[in-house]
């Protein structure tokens, strides 16, 4: 049996991911969308599919959240889009992200 290795181009940011390292910093912005509300979280330090799954799972439990999608930038700033039909409590989003091992900081 031959096992082929596929290079994914991911690099180690030195800090590991949220499940293994110190929580990262994030910024959060909320903007109205055509079909409800869209909140964009910019999350640093997500490095793998496990990070994406953890953040998605925790945010999906917040009341009012209809959909969560993550554009992973391994070792950089990933974009997490949270869609809802009405405004979602920003504190609840912070708590959910903290449960996944990250920190959300409001940008003024």
C-alpha positions in Angstrom: 0.0 0.0 0.0 1.3 3.5 -0.9 0.3 6.5 1.2 0.5 9.8 -0.6 1.2 12.9 1.4 -0.6 16.1 0.2 0.9 19.4 1.3 -1.9 21.8 2.3 0.3 24.9 2.6 -0.5 25.5 6.2 2.1 27.0 8.4 2.6 26.9 12.2 1.9 30.4 13.6 3.8 29.4 16.7 0.9 29.7 19.1 -1.1 26.7 18.2 -4.8 26.7 17.9 -7.5 27.6 20.4 -7.9 24.1 21.7 -4.2 23.9 22.5 -2.9 27.4 23.1 -3.6 30.7 24.8 -6.8 32.4 23.6 -6.4 34.8 20.7 -7.8 38.3 20.2 -10.7 39.1 17.8 -12.7 42.1 16.6 -16.4 42.1 16.0 -18.6 44.2 13.7 -22.4 43.9 13.2 -24.0 45.0 10.0 -27.5 44.6 8.6 -27.9 42.1 5.8 -30.6 41.8 3.1 -32.2 38.8 4.8 -31.8 39.7 8.4 -28.6 40.5 10.3 -25.0 39.5 9.7 -22.3 39.8 12.3 -18.7 39.4 11.3 -16.1 38.2 13.8 -12.4 38.5 12.9 -10.7 35.8 14.8 -6.9 35.4 15.0 -5.1 32.1 15.7 -7.6 29.6 14.2 -5.3 27.0 12.5 -7.3 23.9 11.7 -10.7 22.3 11.0 -11.1 21.5 14.7 -10.9 25.3 15.5 -13.5 25.9 12.8 -15.8 23.2 14.2 -15.4 24.4 17.8 -16.3 28.0 17.0 -19.2 27.0 14.7 -20.6 24.6 17.2 -20.5 27.1 20.1 -21.9 30.0 18.0 -24.7 27.8 16.7 -26.1 27.4 20.2 -26.7 31.1 20.6 -30.4 31.9 20.5 -31.3 33.6 17.2 -28.3 32.4 15.3 -29.5 30.9 12.0 -26.1 30.2 10.3 -22.4 30.3 10.9 -19.7 30.2 8.3 -16.0 30.4 8.7 -13.3 31.5 6.2 -10.2 30.0 7.7 -6.9 31.7 7.3 -4.6 29.4 9.2 -2.3 31.3 11.5 -3.8 34.6 10.5 -7.2 36.4 10.8 -10.1 34.2 10.0 -13.6 35.6 9.2 -16.6 34.2 11.0 -20.0 35.2 9.6 -22.9 34.8 11.9 -26.4 35.3 10.3 -29.6 35.8 12.1 -33.1 37.0 11.4 -32.9 39.6 14.2 -30.1 41.2 16.2 -28.2 38.7 18.3 -26.9 39.6 21.8 -23.2 40.6 21.3 -22.4 39.3 24.8 -23.8 35.9 24.0 -21.6 35.8 20.9 -18.6 36.7 23.1 -19.4 33.9 25.6 -19.8 31.4 22.8 -16.5 32.3 21.3 -14.9 32.1 24.7 -16.3 28.6 25.2 -14.5 27.6 22.0 -11.3 29.0 23.5 -11.1 32.5 21.9 -11.7 36.1 23.0 -13.8 38.7 21.2 -12.9 42.3 21.7 -15.2 45.1 20.5 -13.6 47.6 18.1 -14.6 51.2 18.9 
